[in-house]
Amino acid sequence: METIDLTALRAYSRETGQPTHPEMLDTRPIEHVNKIEIDEEHITITFDQKTTRYYNANEILQREWIYKYNDDPEFVRAVARVIDIARKHLKDLPATISCPPGCAECCSGYEPFVSRADLQRIADHLGMSTADVMREYVVERPSADGFHLGWLRKVTDDVADQCVFLKGSRSGRYYCGIYPARPGDCRDFTPIGCEDVDDELPHDAHFKLGAAFSPKRRNGSRTRR
């Protein structure tokens, strides 16, 4: 592939008669790389990203270098090497491919959303009305599409506190008190690559689960425990 030495644009203009604009040349080095994307023809490097923050919006400026590499033998070899390394590590997995028993780190800090189907499932599981479950165990938050109704309460108003349905005495002994009826957000959670894991817990540990969550009755109505 024939290339042009962009540092000699004026010479190029004299030799070819084609107009060029040296003032449009950006010869600053590629530094602070933010992202690299490679497809079957091009490599795109996004770098030197700068963010200006306003009260109501952010202005993000960045530089991009885009190069059609498939006609450049050196680049083709380099990308081929990356693919070879990827094939070598294809079966490498992160350490957190499964939750250590009793961890429950995701049951603190996260706020699992509750859908209408979740609400009904929890109500059926606890033998309560959906209205009572909504009042006792869900922080209501209207959604635009009406699908989600809110999120599960914590034992206090602190978002970093434990889910109201979490049972057990300590890390390594925690378990979900409504596991068969847990919300879809909890069902869909995957530990793969998760950083919120109690690394001190062994993955081969076993413990006997205690009683499931059971609402208490107070003045003829059920309340959370």
Secondary structure, DSSP 8 states (H G I E B T S, - for coil): -----GGGHHHHHHHH-----GGG-------SEEEEEE-SSEEEEEEEEEEEE-SS-EEEEEEEEEEEGGG-HHHHHHHHHHHHHHHHTTT---S-SS--TT--GGGBS---EEEHHHHHHHHHHHT--HHHHHHHHEEE---TTS-EEEEE-BSSS-TTSBBTTEESSSTTS-EETTGGG--HHHHH---TT-S-S-TTS-TT-----------EEETTEEE--
